[in-house]
Amino acid sequence: MQLYSSSPSPFGRKVKITAHLTGLYEQLEVVTIDGNDPESTQINPNPLHKIPALALESGELIVDSKVICEYLIQASGRTEILPDDHRVYHLSRAAIADGMTEAALLMVYERRFREPSQINTDWLHRQNQKVLGGLQWWTDNITPVQSTPTLDQICFTGLFRFSVLRRMENAIY
């Protein structure tokens, strides 16, 4: 299996953590994609050029970090990471963590790829409110990690490994 990803990607990190927990990481060949390098993005088999993407030996392509994680969980039989009897619960919690991550990334990209005169501080503020709202929700709804973390806990961890939180204030103002 080939995992197309980037080291700083929190979504790629979520897949790699899941691969480690499922025991499938050693079966992955990680292909590093530099999203800022047009030549690098051309080797990504995802037609949208988004990462992560997982190419299976069969030729099948799996895209979107949550779908890749589900594939790894099912392929390994490690269903305690996403228990069937609480699947919707954990996927909903994972969606909140992913939404926070997306909002944080959008804030970084707004500053990185726009001229200072084009930066929309109202839009940045709205993204920041999504992150802060999600943090408050997680604070109010924290669950203990058992012997193996669940997918929602893996997603939440991916956000904090992504060091955007300490830069958020600079991105807003």
C-alpha positions in Angstrom: 0.0 0.0 0.0 1.2 3.5 -0.8 0.2 6.4 1.4 0.5 9.7 -0.3 0.9 12.3 2.5 2.9 15.2 3.8 4.7 15.4 7.1 2.9 18.5 8.4 -0.6 17.3 7.4 -2.8 16.6 10.4 -5.0 14.4 8.2 -2.0 12.4 7.1 -0.9 12.2 10.7 -4.4 10.8 11.7 -4.0 8.0 9.1 -0.4 7.2 10.2 -1.5 7.0 13.9 -4.4 4.7 12.8 -2.0 2.6 10.8 0.3 2.2 13.8 -2.6 1.3 16.1 -3.9 -1.3 13.6 -0.5 -2.8 13.0 -0.5 -2.0 9.3 2.0 0.8 9.3 4.9 -1.5 8.3 2.8 -2.4 5.2 2.7 1.3 4.1 5.1 2.9 1.7 4.8 6.6 2.6 5.2 8.8 -0.4 5.8 12.4 0.6 3.9 15.0 -1.2 4.9 18.7 -1.0 1.7 20.6 -1.6 3.7 23.7 -2.6 5.6 21.9 -5.4 3.5 21.4 -8.6 5.7 18.4 -9.7 5.3 16.7 -6.3 1.5 17.0 -6.4 1.4 15.4 -9.9 2.5 12.1 -8.5 -0.5 12.0 -6.1 -3.0 9.6 -7.6 -6.0 11.5 -6.1 -7.6 13.4 -9.0 -8.3 16.3 -6.6 -4.6 16.3 -5.6 -5.6 16.3 -1.9 -3.8 14.3 0.7 -3.8 11.8 2.2 -4.6 9.2 -0.5 -4.0 5.4 -0.2 -3.3 3.3 -3.2 -3.9 -0.4 -2.7 -2.0 -3.2 -4.4 -5.2 -4.0 -6.3 -5.1 -0.6 -7.9 -8.0 0.7 -5.8 -7.6 4.2 -4.6 -9.0 5.3 -1.2 -9.2 9.1 -0.5 -10.2 11.1 2.5 -8.5 10.5 5.8 -11.6 9.3 7.6 -12.3 6.7 4.8 -8.7 5.6 4.8 -8.8 5.1 8.6 -12.0 3.1 8.3 -10.4 0.9 5.7 -7.3 0.3 7.9 -9.6 -0.5 10.9 -11.6 -3.0 8.9 -8.7 -4.5 7.2 -6.9 -5.1 10.5 -9.9 -6.3 12.5 -9.1 -3.6 15.1 -12.8 -2.6 15.4 -12.4 -1.3 18.9 -10.9 1.8 17.3 -14.3 2.4 15.7 -16.8 0.2 17.5 -19.8 -0.9 15.5 -22.2 -0.3 18.4 -21.1 3.3 18.8 -20.0 4.0 15.2 -22.2 7.1 14.6 -21.2 8.5 18.0 -17.5 8.2 17.3 -17.8 9.4 13.7 -19.7 12.5 14.9 -17.0 13.3 17.4 -14.4 12.7 14.7 -16.2 15.2 12.4 -16.0 17.9 15.1 -12.3 17.3 15.5 -11.8 17.3 11.7 -13.9 20.5 11.4 -11.6 22.2 13.9 -8.6 21.0 12.0 -10.0 22.3 8.7 -10.8 25.7 10.2 -7.3 26.0 11.7 -5.7 25.0 8.4 -7.8 27.6 6.5 -6.6 30.3 8.9 -3.0 29.3 8.2 -3.6 29.3 4.4 -5.3 32.7 4.5 -2.1 34.2 5.9 0.3 32.1 3.9 -1.2 32.5 0.4 -2.8 36.0 0.4 -1.2 39.4 0.2 -1.6 41.2 3.5 -4.0 43.7 1.9 -6.3 40.8 0.8 -6.5 39.0 4.2 -10.1 39.0 5.5 -9.9 39.3 9.3 -13.7 38.8 9.6 -13.4 35.5 7.8 -10.3 34.5 10.0 -12.4 35.4 13.1 -15.2 33.1 12.0 -12.7 30.2 11.4 -11.2 30.9 14.9 -14.7 30.8 16.4 -15.1 27.3 14.9 -11.9 26.1 16.5 -12.8 27.7 19.9 -16.3 26.3 19.7 -14.9 22.9 19.1 -12.4 23.2 21.9 -15.2 24.1 24.3 -17.3 21.2 23.1 -14.4 18.8 23.6 -13.7 20.3 27.0 -17.4 19.6 27.9 -17.4 16.2 26.3 -14.0 14.7 27.0 -13.8 10.9 27.2 -11.0 8.9 28.8 -8.7 7.0 26.5 -9.0 3.2 27.1 -6.3 0.8 26.2 -6.7 1.8 22.6 -7.9 5.3 21.5 -11.0 5.5 19.4 -11.0 7.2 16.0 -12.4 10.5 17.4 -9.6 10.7 19.9 -7.1 10.1 17.2 -8.6 12.9 15.1 -8.5 15.3 18.1 -4.8 14.4 18.8 -4.0 15.2 15.2 -5.2 18.7 15.7 -2.9 19.3 18.6 0.1 17.8 16.9 -0.6 20.4 14.3 1.0 23.4 15.9 -1.5 25.9 14.6 -3.0 26.7 18.0 0.0 28.7 19.1 -0.2 30.7 15.8 -3.9 31.3 15.8 -3.7 34.7 17.4 -1.2 35.9 14.9 -3.4 34.6 12.0 -6.4 36.6 13.3 -4.8 39.9 14.1 
